[in-house]
Amino acid sequence: MIMIISFDEEERSALRYLGLKDALQTVMKKRYLAALLFLLSACSVFIGVKDLSPLDLLNMQPDHIQILLTSRLPRLISLIIAGVSMSIIGLIMQQLSRNKFVSPTTAGTEDSARLGILVSMLLFSSAAPMQKMLIAFVFALLGTFIFMKILEKVKYKDAVFIPLVGLMFGGIVSSITTFFAYKYDKIQSISAWLHGDFSMIMKGRYEMLYLSVPLVIIAYLYANRFTVAGMGEEFAVNLGLKYKQVVNIGLVLIALVTSVVILTVGMIPFLGLIIPNIVTLFQGDHLKKSLPATALLGAVFVLGCDIVGRLIIYPYEISIGLTVGVIGSGIFLYLLMRGKAYEQ
């Protein structure tokens, strides 16, 4: 006897979702992410207006060496560092705020850093990159502290309402930045930090990103403390954790990394929002356990978006801010809608 099993549309949709979830669960394993990172890194090195093939590496000409060391490798390194660091601070921010929709983009941190860059340009016309970074860091930290204080005062702590408050706060800060940029004829200069762009990354123009590496290491060392702090102040204090100190360390890391990345490559929207959500969906909320996967997936995602942006209108390219914004927001909305539909 042959049994015929039929499914209605809702059941077929549920099976497709479960199949996608199983596939993502497999991909989320660290060894697969590492292999994918290596593959995309190799592709990134050989993509560009100037032809450079793997065979050229066997017989390196002076012009090939110059392209590789001056442009392709700096771009690859900056892509990986930016993807890793922004994803990790997004995870920390979500843990400390206890909200999966909070990130440097939705909390006003990036907008505050951009205001700091404008202030440094107005006060110090020939400010060195380090001076700009310090001023941007102060403003980013101040903006993040203000958002966290607003978060404490808000009684209606709905998962979606809180980031809306952050977006409104960021919009106010961004409006102030735009007003003074127009007033002092700096709108063109400040627009350079509005969209993330790796096309101008070359030797001598990306090294500030190395500051993010020790910050990521500190984040890993404090991962367990951030996990406990994410359970709430009362619970953390009862466990003997210095709650306010840990939160302040986390906010300093968030502000520093945000400032460094924006000054080097510009704003990369929603990266710190979508990557931690994807990782925690499959690996849970234990921060130290999910940090490696978050770092790897962040680097893979940024590299993939960058390659798409460089190929889609070759030999021209689309900025990373646009590709991450479009692809990332689409992925996040899909996971959000499908997750809510089948979580019960």
Steps between C-alpha positions, in 0.01 A plus 500: 500500500632840406424779741473845353575782740391851406575827673310824490678829424563586865658159569719523189610846608585366845705217350690744278577712806622199696715393206655846477558502874679163485715625212591817690573293811756301299657811347526664844760245610832677548697277264261573214505873574882495507513315166252747348704791633815360339321449168351850494835651605670331205228629264526853640874519432455420130201729432577846369540722196863395461523131409674285759472122475627217723759421234643849540593412858744238373688755292447828678576808295570835672159638399325188635684533832404866522131428433495215751678683784364848440135429424369142505644376833424824691143483373466135600642562849275802556193306382568217744580725797197723440267202462631325811512805728161651404325162537652440843413842642148454366476176697632672814255787460205264464614308806538809719174659386316165507344582165567316173421807291759730656827567320732798437272586206175496699637658819645823359862389552600535134317832461669635813842393370431684174410813696832465683683484166329823390594671827863397455494644146356829625731540801815362340505566125806278453426245771705179491308170468572419865354833614189437292473150645522624860237769448274258310547248784396756763186589306418135424542409866288796610228411250499136610479600868206729423321217319558262791364763741194541279467122505493504881223762504278329244236291674357339186796278408355337191757329276416724204419821689847537656695510170241742361590732786866451410432576133316819599791600724745425218284701260519803730880470524526454123285810442728705723802372307340587165398849619850597611655333196288721273562807715878466486515360144618154608218294354719344231770410750263347753319302227816293460416328830133451419543183291753227557742467209811285464594624153741760641670261742870485423827456685537785749124567523365202693751431779280666763273197474768299681384678818188284482699178543593546870147628565355178359738301724380698804141426397580128496664518844194677643249281315381309806455824694298650215282187498424536872445876465245426229286319756424827678660717766335337800590148392857597408562681830370200694762289321772741613551673165593867491213574268555869423872448443439216253233699315730803478782283359259362241383847397860623469581206272191571289583872465868439421441236233220704340720810483796313351290327232309814400820704473665234284223369273182690592167379636402138434129491589333217691806272495506486880128424496457213255812289566449456879134417439585229249763348731292508819209348310703180465748516789309669782583804712823383667728774377835326534373195313354705214786753462716290261206424270392865513850616402528250214150562365552878519819477294338258251194722460697820441735326256206352310320836480821670386556243223140541381542878498819474295357259240145621445597807292862404426741680446323748730385405846217558744589619849498246781252715691241449227556126447503421873193717551298330224616138540525513879162659560338247265658206685407643838138563402471146362639341815283724716177424314562126459624460856189664642275292278637165616640554847178383666 
